[in-house]
């Protein structure tokens, strides 16, 4: 696997309303809890529904400076299993669209 699970923060990091950004051979990626809000100190039963949103886009620009039409996103359950599936999805996106990343 190209992008490893251990390169991501643990699941509790995303409860602080912070995204994780990375890149791999021409593909940039972002993983964040959506909605992007700090819920660390909100009781679990009082939190609004959320997902882990994984997004990929081509280099060279940062997430905020890339047109939304160039971004592809997928939502996953906020759980360890969801985190693992998101990492698998990042790798699938890289492999299935390799020509886009290596231009």
DSSP file (Angstrom, degrees, kcal/mol; ACC not computed):
  #  RESIDUE AA STRUCTURE BP1 BP2  ACC     N-H-->O    O-->H-N    N-H-->O    O-->H-N    TCO  KAPPA ALPHA  PHI   PSI    X-CA   Y-CA   Z-CA
    1    1 A X              0   0    0      0, 0.0     3,-0.1     0, 0.0    87,-0.0   0.000 360.0 360.0 360.0 135.7    0.0    0.0    0.0
    2    2 A X        +     0   0    0      1,-0.2     2,-0.6    22,-0.0    89,-0.0   0.941 360.0  45.7 -76.4 -50.5    1.4    3.4   -1.0
    3    3 A X  S    S-     0   0    0     84,-0.2     2,-0.3    85,-0.1    -1,-0.2  -0.868  85.2-147.7 -99.2 121.0   -0.4    5.6    1.7
    4    4 A X    >   -     0   0    0     -2,-0.6     3,-1.6     1,-0.1     4,-0.2  -0.635  17.5-131.8 -95.6 144.9   -0.2    4.0    5.1
    5    5 A X  G >  S+     0   0    0     -2,-0.3     3,-1.9     1,-0.3    -1,-0.1   0.867 106.1  63.4 -56.2 -39.0   -2.7    4.1    7.9
    6    6 A X  G 3  S+     0   0    0      1,-0.3    -1,-0.3     4,-0.0     4,-0.1   0.546  88.9  68.9 -71.2  -4.3    0.1    5.0   10.4
    7    7 A X  G <  S+     0   0    0     -3,-1.6    -1,-0.3     2,-0.1     2,-0.2   0.568  90.9  77.8 -85.7  -8.0    0.8    8.3    8.5
    8    8 A X  S <  S-     0   0    0     -3,-1.9     3,-0.1    -4,-0.2     2,-0.1  -0.634  90.0-104.3 -96.7 156.4   -2.6    9.6    9.7
    9    9 A X        -     0   0    0     -2,-0.2    -1,-0.1     1,-0.1    -2,-0.1  -0.361  48.7 -91.6 -68.7 158.5   -3.5   11.0   13.1
   10   10 A X    >>  -     0   0    0      1,-0.1     3,-1.7    -4,-0.1     4,-0.5  -0.263  44.5 -96.8 -68.9 165.3   -5.5    8.8   15.3
   11   11 A X  G >4 S+     0   0    0      1,-0.3     3,-1.0     2,-0.2     4,-0.4   0.794 119.0  63.7 -56.6 -35.4   -9.3    9.1   15.2
   12   12 A X  G >4 S+     0   0    0      1,-0.2     3,-1.2     2,-0.2     4,-0.4   0.764  88.9  71.2 -65.5 -23.8   -9.6   11.5   18.2
   13   13 A X  G X4>S+     0   0    0     -3,-1.7     3,-1.6     1,-0.3     5,-0.6   0.884  92.3  56.9 -55.9 -39.8   -7.6   14.2   16.3
   14   14 A X  G X<5S+     0   0    0     -3,-1.0     3,-1.2    -4,-0.5    19,-0.3   0.664  90.9  71.6 -72.2 -15.5  -10.6   14.8   14.0
   15   15 A X  G < 5S+     0   0    0     -3,-1.2    24,-3.2    -4,-0.4    25,-1.1   0.686  87.4  66.1 -70.5 -17.3  -12.8   15.5   17.0
   16   16 A X  G < 5S-     0   0    0     -3,-1.6    22,-0.3    -4,-0.4    -1,-0.2   0.423 117.6-109.6 -83.9   1.7  -10.9   18.8   17.4
   17   17 A X  T < 5S+     0   0    0     -3,-1.2     2,-0.4    20,-0.5    21,-0.2   0.804  75.6 132.7  76.3  29.0  -12.2   20.1   14.0
   18   18 A X      < -     0   0    0     -5,-0.6    15,-0.3    19,-0.1    -1,-0.3  -0.922  46.9-140.3-115.1 139.0   -8.9   19.9   12.3
   19   19 A X        -     0   0    0     -2,-0.4     2,-0.5    13,-0.1    13,-0.2  -0.585  10.6-133.0 -91.5 158.0   -8.3   18.3    8.9
   20   20 A X  E     -A   31   0A   0     11,-2.8    11,-2.4    -2,-0.2     2,-0.4  -0.949  23.0-166.6-109.7 131.9   -5.3   16.2    7.9
   21   21 A X  E     +A   30   0A   0     -2,-0.5     2,-0.3     9,-0.2     9,-0.2  -0.918  16.3 150.3-119.6 145.5   -3.5   17.0    4.7
   22   22 A X  E     -A   29   0A   0      7,-2.4     7,-2.9    -2,-0.4     2,-0.3  -0.947  25.1-143.5-156.5 177.1   -1.0   15.0    2.7
   23   23 A X  E     -A   28   0A   0     -2,-0.3     2,-0.3     5,-0.3     5,-0.3  -0.992   5.8-169.3-148.7 153.6    0.3   14.2   -0.8
   24   24 A X  E >   -A   27   0A   0      3,-3.0     3,-1.9    -2,-0.3   -21,-0.1  -0.865  68.9 -37.9-148.7 109.9    1.6   11.3   -2.6
   25   25 A X  T 3  S-     0   0    0     -2,-0.3     3,-0.1     1,-0.3    -2,-0.0   0.842 128.8 -29.5  45.5  52.0    3.3   11.4   -6.0
   26   26 A X  T 3  S+     0   0    0      1,-0.2    33,-2.3    76,-0.1     2,-0.5   0.269 118.2 102.6  97.5 -10.8    1.2   14.1   -7.5
   27   27 A X  E <   -AB  24  58A   0     -3,-1.9    -3,-3.0    31,-0.2     2,-0.3  -0.922  53.4-159.9-108.4 124.7   -2.1   13.4   -5.6
   28   28 A X  E     -AB  23  57A   0     29,-3.1    29,-1.8    -2,-0.5     2,-0.3  -0.731  13.1-170.8 -96.2 153.1   -3.0   15.6   -2.7
   29   29 A X  E     -AB  22  56A   0     -7,-2.9    -7,-2.4    -2,-0.3     2,-0.3  -0.985  13.9-165.1-146.4 157.1   -5.5   14.4   -0.1
   30   30 A X  E     -AB  21  55A   0     25,-2.2    25,-2.4    -2,-0.3     2,-0.4  -0.995   0.9-168.4-140.2 139.7   -7.4   15.7    2.9
   31   31 A X  E     +AB  20  54A   0    -11,-2.4   -11,-2.8    -2,-0.3     2,-0.3  -0.995  23.3 152.0-131.4 127.2   -9.2   13.8    5.7
   32   32 A X  E     - B   0  53A   0     21,-1.7    21,-3.3    -2,-0.4     2,-0.4  -0.994  47.8-105.4-152.1 153.4  -11.6   15.6    8.0
   33   33 A X  E     - B   0  52A   0    -15,-0.3     2,-0.5    -2,-0.3    19,-0.2  -0.690  51.1-116.3 -75.9 130.9  -14.6   15.1   10.2
   34   34 A X  E    S+ B   0  51A   0     17,-3.2    17,-2.2    -2,-0.4     2,-0.2  -0.981 104.0  43.4-118.9 126.0  -17.6   16.7    8.4
   35   35 A X  S    S-     0   0    0     -2,-0.5     2,-1.4    15,-0.2    -1,-0.1   0.419  98.8-133.8 -71.5 148.9  -19.0   19.0    9.6
   36   36 A X        +     0   0    0     -2,-0.2     2,-0.3    -4,-0.1    -2,-0.1  -0.610  56.8 126.5 -78.9  93.6  -15.6   20.5   10.4
   37   37 A X        -     0   0    0     -2,-1.4     2,-0.8   -23,-0.2   -20,-0.5  -0.990  67.0-101.9-149.7 152.8  -16.2   21.5   14.1
   38   38 A X        +     0   0    0     -2,-0.3   -22,-0.2   -22,-0.3   -23,-0.1  -0.677  47.8 154.4 -79.5 111.9  -14.6   21.0   17.4
   39   39 A X    >   +     0   0    0    -24,-3.2     3,-1.8    -2,-0.8   -23,-0.2   0.203  32.9 115.2-119.6  11.9  -16.7   18.4   19.3
   40   40 A X  T 3  S+     0   0    0    -25,-1.1   -24,-0.1     1,-0.3    -1,-0.1   0.856  86.6  34.4 -54.0 -39.5  -14.0   17.0   21.5
   41   41 A X  T 3  S+     0   0    0    -26,-0.2     2,-0.5    -3,-0.1    -1,-0.3   0.228  95.7 101.6-104.6  14.1  -15.7   18.3   24.7
   42   42 A X  S <  S-     0   0    0     -3,-1.8     5,-0.1     1,-0.0    -3,-0.0  -0.858  84.2-107.6 -95.8 128.4  -19.3   17.7   23.5
   43   43 A X    >   -     0   0    0     -2,-0.5     3,-2.3     1,-0.1     4,-0.5  -0.254  27.5-119.9 -54.3 141.3  -20.9   14.6   24.9
   44   44 A X  G >  S+     0   0    0      1,-0.3     3,-1.2     2,-0.2    -1,-0.1   0.857 112.6  55.7 -54.1 -40.1  -21.2   11.9   22.2
   45   45 A X  G 3  S+     0   0    0      1,-0.2    -1,-0.3     0, 0.0    -2,-0.1   0.567 107.5  50.8 -72.9  -6.5  -25.0   11.8   22.5
   46   46 A X  G <  S+     0   0    0     -3,-2.3    -1,-0.2     2,-0.1     2,-0.2   0.369  86.8 106.1-108.7   2.3  -25.2   15.6   21.8
   47   47 A X  S <  S-     0   0    0     -3,-1.2     2,-0.1    -4,-0.5     3,-0.1  -0.554  72.3-117.7 -82.3 146.5  -23.1   15.7   18.7
   48   48 A X        -     0   0    0     -2,-0.2    -1,-0.1     1,-0.1    -2,-0.1  -0.425  47.8 -78.8 -74.8 158.3  -24.7   16.2   15.3
   49   49 A X        +     0   0    0     -2,-0.1     2,-0.3     1,-0.0    -1,-0.1  -0.267  61.7 177.2 -57.6 144.1  -24.3   13.4   12.8
   50   50 A X        -     0   0    0     -3,-0.1    28,-0.5    28,-0.0     2,-0.3  -0.950  19.4-161.4-146.6 163.6  -20.9   13.4   11.1
   51   51 A X  E     -B   34   0A   0    -17,-2.2   -17,-3.2    -2,-0.3     2,-0.7  -0.905  31.0-109.8-135.9 166.2  -18.7   11.5    8.6
   52   52 A X  E     -BC  33  76A   0     24,-3.3    24,-2.4    -2,-0.3     2,-0.6  -0.921  37.2-154.3 -94.0 119.0  -15.1   11.3    7.8
   53   53 A X  E     -BC  32  75A   0    -21,-3.3   -21,-1.7    -2,-0.7     2,-0.4  -0.865   7.3-164.4-101.3 121.6  -14.7   13.0    4.4
   54   54 A X  E     -BC  31  74A   0     20,-3.0    20,-2.3    -2,-0.6     2,-0.4  -0.879  11.4-177.3-101.9 133.6  -11.8   11.9    2.3
   55   55 A X  E     -BC  30  73A   0    -25,-2.4   -25,-2.2    -2,-0.4     2,-0.3  -0.991   8.7-171.0-134.8 139.6  -10.9   14.2   -0.7
   56   56 A X  E     +BC  29  72A   0     16,-2.5    16,-2.3    -2,-0.4     2,-0.3  -0.940  11.3 161.8-125.8 152.5   -8.3   13.9   -3.4
   57   57 A X  E     -B   28   0A   0    -29,-1.8   -29,-3.1    -2,-0.3    14,-0.1  -0.968  40.2 -90.7-160.3 160.5   -7.2   16.5   -6.0
   58   58 A X  E     -B   27   0A   0     12,-0.4     3,-0.4    -2,-0.3   -31,-0.2  -0.456  54.5 -87.5 -78.5 149.0   -4.2   17.0   -8.3
   59   59 A X  S    S+     0   0    0    -33,-2.3    -1,-0.1     1,-0.2     3,-0.1  -0.335  87.2  55.1 -64.5 160.2   -1.1   18.9   -7.3
   60   60 A X  S    S+     0   0    0    -33,-0.0    -1,-0.2    -2,-0.0     2,-0.1  -0.976  92.1  65.4-107.9  -5.2    0.2   21.6   -7.2
   61   61 A X  S    S-     0   0    0     -3,-0.4     5,-0.1     1,-0.1   -33,-0.1  -0.382  75.8-111.2 -88.8 156.6   -2.3   23.7   -5.3
   62   62 A X    >   -     0   0    0     -2,-0.1     3,-1.0     1,-0.1     4,-0.2  -0.251  39.6 -98.8 -70.9 165.0   -3.5   23.5   -1.7
   63   63 A X  G >  S+     0   0    0      1,-0.3     3,-1.4     2,-0.2    -1,-0.1   0.908 123.0  49.3 -52.2 -49.8   -7.1   22.5   -0.9
   64   64 A X  G 3  S+     0   0    0      1,-0.3    -1,-0.3     3,-0.0    -3,-0.0   0.695 113.6  47.2 -68.5 -18.6   -8.4   26.0   -0.5
   65   65 A X  G <  S+     0   0    0     -3,-1.0     2,-0.4     2,-0.1    -1,-0.3   0.176  93.0  93.0-110.5  16.6   -6.8   27.1   -3.8
   66   66 A X  S <  S-     0   0    0     -3,-1.4     5,-0.1    -4,-0.2    -7,-0.0  -0.928  83.0-109.7-112.1 134.1   -8.0   24.3   -5.9
   67   67 A X    >   -     0   0    0     -2,-0.4     3,-2.0     1,-0.1     4,-0.3  -0.339  24.2-126.7 -59.3 137.1  -11.3   24.5   -7.9
   68   68 A X  G >  S+     0   0    0      1,-0.3     3,-1.5     2,-0.2    -1,-0.1   0.773 106.4  68.8 -59.0 -27.0  -13.9   22.2   -6.5
   69   69 A X  G 3  S+     0   0    0      1,-0.3    -1,-0.3     3,-0.0    -2,-0.1   0.704  97.6  53.1 -66.6 -17.5  -14.5   20.6   -9.9
   70   70 A X  G <  S+     0   0    0     -3,-2.0   -12,-0.4   -12,-0.0     2,-0.3   0.471  95.0  88.9 -93.1  -4.2  -11.0   19.1   -9.5
   71   71 A X    <   -     0   0    0     -3,-1.5     2,-0.4    -4,-0.3   -14,-0.2  -0.742  56.2-164.6 -99.2 142.7  -11.7   17.5   -6.1
   72   72 A X  E     -C   56   0A   0    -16,-2.3   -16,-2.5    -2,-0.3     2,-0.3  -0.995  14.4-174.1-124.2 130.5  -13.2   14.1   -5.6
   73   73 A X  E     -C   55   0A   0     -2,-0.4     2,-0.3   -18,-0.2   -18,-0.2  -0.892  13.9-174.5-128.2 155.3  -14.7   13.2   -2.2
   74   74 A X  E     -C   54   0A   0    -20,-2.3   -20,-3.0    -2,-0.3     2,-0.4  -0.990  19.8-134.1-144.2 143.3  -16.1   10.2   -0.4
   75   75 A X  E     -C   53   0A   0     -2,-0.3     2,-0.3   -22,-0.2   -22,-0.2  -0.797  21.8-177.0-104.2 143.6  -17.7    9.9    3.1
   76   76 A X  E     -C   52   0A   0    -24,-2.4   -24,-3.3    -2,-0.4     6,-0.1  -0.916  35.4 -87.0-133.7 158.4  -16.9    7.2    5.6
   77   77 A X        -     0   0    0     -2,-0.3     2,-1.7   -26,-0.2   -26,-0.1  -0.342  42.8-112.6 -62.6 143.3  -18.2    6.3    9.1
   78   78 A X  S    S+     0   0    0    -28,-0.5     2,-0.3     4,-0.1    -1,-0.1  -0.643  82.9  94.2 -80.5  89.2  -16.5    8.1   12.0
   79   79 A X  S  > S-     0   0    0     -2,-1.7     4,-2.4     1,-0.1     5,-0.2  -0.950  92.7 -92.9-163.6 170.1  -14.8    5.0   13.4
   80   80 A X  H  > S+     0   0    0     -2,-0.3     4,-2.4     1,-0.2     5,-0.2   0.908 127.9  51.2 -61.0 -40.9  -11.5    3.1   13.2
   81   81 A X  H  > S+     0   0    0      1,-0.2     4,-2.4     2,-0.2    -1,-0.2   0.904 108.9  50.7 -63.0 -41.0  -13.0    1.0   10.4
   82   82 A X  H  > S+     0   0    0      2,-0.2     4,-2.2     1,-0.2    -2,-0.2   0.892 109.6  50.8 -62.7 -39.9  -14.1    4.2    8.6
   83   83 A X  H  X S+     0   0    0     -4,-2.4     4,-2.0     2,-0.2    -2,-0.2   0.919 110.9  48.5 -62.5 -44.7  -10.6    5.6    8.9
   84   84 A X  H  X S+     0   0    0     -4,-2.4     4,-2.0     1,-0.2    -2,-0.2   0.897 111.5  49.6 -63.7 -40.4   -9.1    2.4    7.5
   85   85 A X  H  X S+     0   0    0     -4,-2.4     4,-2.5     2,-0.2    -1,-0.2   0.866 107.8  54.7 -66.6 -36.0  -11.6    2.4    4.6
   86   86 A X  H  X S+     0   0    0     -4,-2.2     4,-2.4     2,-0.2    -2,-0.2   0.914 108.0  48.7 -63.4 -42.2  -10.7    6.0    3.9
   87   87 A X  H  X S+     0   0    0     -4,-2.0     4,-1.9     2,-0.2    -2,-0.2   0.901 110.9  50.4 -65.0 -40.5   -7.0    5.1    3.6
   88   88 A X  H  X S+     0   0    0     -4,-2.0     4,-2.4     1,-0.2    -2,-0.2   0.909 109.5  52.0 -60.4 -42.0   -7.9    2.2    1.3
   89   89 A X  H  X S+     0   0    0     -4,-2.5     4,-2.9     2,-0.2    -2,-0.2   0.904 105.6  53.9 -63.4 -42.6  -10.0    4.7   -0.8
   90   90 A X  H  X S+     0   0    0     -4,-2.4     4,-2.2     1,-0.2    -1,-0.2   0.936 111.2  46.3 -56.0 -46.0   -7.0    7.1   -1.1
   91   91 A X  H  X S+     0   0    0     -4,-1.9     4,-2.5     2,-0.2    -2,-0.2   0.888 111.5  51.1 -65.3 -39.5   -4.9    4.2   -2.4
   92   92 A X  H  X S+     0   0    0     -4,-2.4     4,-2.9     2,-0.2     5,-0.2   0.907 109.4  51.3 -63.2 -41.4   -7.6    3.1   -4.8
   93   93 A X  H  X S+     0   0    0     -4,-2.9     4,-1.2     2,-0.2    -2,-0.2   0.907 110.8  48.5 -62.4 -41.2   -7.9    6.7   -6.1
   94   94 A X  H  < S+     0   0    0     -4,-2.2     3,-0.3    -5,-0.2    -2,-0.2   0.962 116.2  42.1 -63.3 -50.3   -4.2    6.9   -6.7
   95   95 A X  H >< S+     0   0    0     -4,-2.5     3,-0.9     1,-0.2    -2,-0.2   0.901 116.0  47.0 -65.7 -42.5   -4.0    3.5   -8.5
   96   96 A X  H 3< S+     0   0    0     -4,-2.9    -1,-0.2     1,-0.2    -2,-0.2   0.684 124.2  31.9 -76.5 -17.0   -7.2    4.0  -10.6
   97   97 A X  T >X S+     0   0    0     -4,-1.2     3,-1.8    -3,-0.3     4,-1.1  -0.043  74.2 136.2-127.9  30.9   -6.3    7.5  -11.7
   98   98 A X  H <>  +     0   0    0     -3,-0.9     4,-1.7     1,-0.3     3,-0.2   0.798  67.8  61.3 -55.1 -33.9   -2.5    7.3  -11.8
   99   99 A X  H 34 S+     0   0    0      1,-0.2    -1,-0.3     2,-0.2     4,-0.1   0.813 101.6  54.0 -65.3 -28.3   -2.3    9.2  -15.1
  100  100 A X  H X4 S+     0   0    0     -3,-1.8     3,-0.6     1,-0.2    -1,-0.2   0.858 111.9  43.7 -70.5 -35.2   -3.9   12.2  -13.5
  101  101 A X  H 3< S+     0   0    0     -4,-1.1    -2,-0.2    -3,-0.2    -1,-0.2   0.758 111.9  51.4 -83.7 -25.6   -1.4   12.4  -10.7
  102  102 A X  T 3<        0   0    0     -4,-1.7    -1,-0.2     1,-0.2    -2,-0.1   0.174 360.0 360.0-102.0  19.1    1.8   11.8  -12.8
  103  103 A X    <         0   0    0     -3,-0.6    -1,-0.2    -4,-0.1    -2,-0.1   0.504 360.0 360.0 -62.5 360.0    1.2   14.4  -15.5
